[in-house]
Amino acid sequence: MMAESIRQCISCRTRKSKKDLLRIVRSPSGHVELDRQQNKMGRGLYLCFQASCIEKAKLYNLIQQKLNRKVQESIYLEIAEHVKKC
């Protein structure tokens, strides 16, 4: 039996199963994007599906800090749309 992968939300710092978090990745080319299937190559970070965590990440530029890349507003809109669907 395989051990469950645990990751930490960059906003609330809560540790959860990888499947219960949203992954955002900086690709090797430097593009920041939502990783819906959690299998894209690159530097990744995780966020809870809670609106408060997403708002905090945006307010304090946490994604930009962790991935060392400018984050377009469209990424936050894409995250919000994805969370609404889940």
C-alpha positions in Angstrom: 0.0 0.0 0.0 1.3 3.4 -1.0 1.6 6.2 1.6 -0.6 9.2 1.1 1.1 12.4 -0.1 0.7 15.3 2.3 1.2 18.9 1.3 0.8 22.3 3.0 -1.4 25.2 1.9 0.7 28.3 1.4 -2.0 30.5 2.9 -3.3 28.8 6.1 -0.4 26.4 6.4 -2.8 23.5 7.0 -1.4 20.1 6.0 -3.7 18.0 3.9 -3.7 15.2 1.4 -2.4 16.3 -2.0 -5.7 15.4 -3.7 -7.5 17.9 -1.3 -5.4 20.8 -2.5 -5.1 22.9 -5.6 -1.7 22.9 -7.3 -0.2 25.9 -9.1 3.0 25.4 -11.0 5.8 27.4 -12.6 6.7 25.5 -15.7 10.3 25.1 -16.8 9.7 27.9 -19.3 8.6 30.2 -16.4 4.9 30.3 -17.1 2.6 30.2 -14.0 -0.5 28.1 -14.4 -3.1 26.0 -12.6 -2.2 22.3 -12.5 -5.6 20.6 -12.5 -4.2 17.0 -12.8 -1.3 17.7 -10.5 1.2 16.2 -12.9 2.8 19.1 -14.7 6.6 19.5 -14.5 8.0 22.5 -12.6 8.0 24.2 -9.2 4.7 23.8 -7.6 2.7 25.1 -4.6 -0.6 24.2 -3.0 -3.7 26.1 -1.9 -6.8 25.0 -0.1 -10.1 25.1 -2.0 -11.3 27.8 0.5 -12.0 31.3 -0.8 -10.2 32.7 2.3 -7.0 31.0 1.4 -7.1 32.1 -2.2 -7.9 35.7 -1.2 -5.0 35.7 1.3 -2.6 34.3 -1.4 -3.7 37.2 -3.7 -3.6 39.9 -1.0 -0.1 39.0 0.1 1.3 37.9 -3.3 2.1 34.5 -1.9 2.1 32.7 -5.2 4.4 35.3 -6.7 6.8 35.1 -3.7 6.9 31.3 -3.7 7.3 30.8 -7.5 9.5 33.9 -8.0 7.4 35.0 -11.0 4.8 37.7 -11.7 1.3 36.3 -11.4 -1.3 37.5 -13.9 -4.8 38.4 -12.7 -6.1 35.7 -15.1 -4.5 33.0 -12.9 -6.6 34.2 -9.9 -9.8 34.2 -12.1 -9.0 30.7 -13.3 -8.5 29.5 -9.7 -11.8 31.0 -8.6 -13.6 29.4 -11.5 -12.0 26.0 -10.8 -13.0 26.2 -7.1 -16.6 27.1 -8.0 -16.8 23.9 -10.1 -15.4 21.6 -7.3 
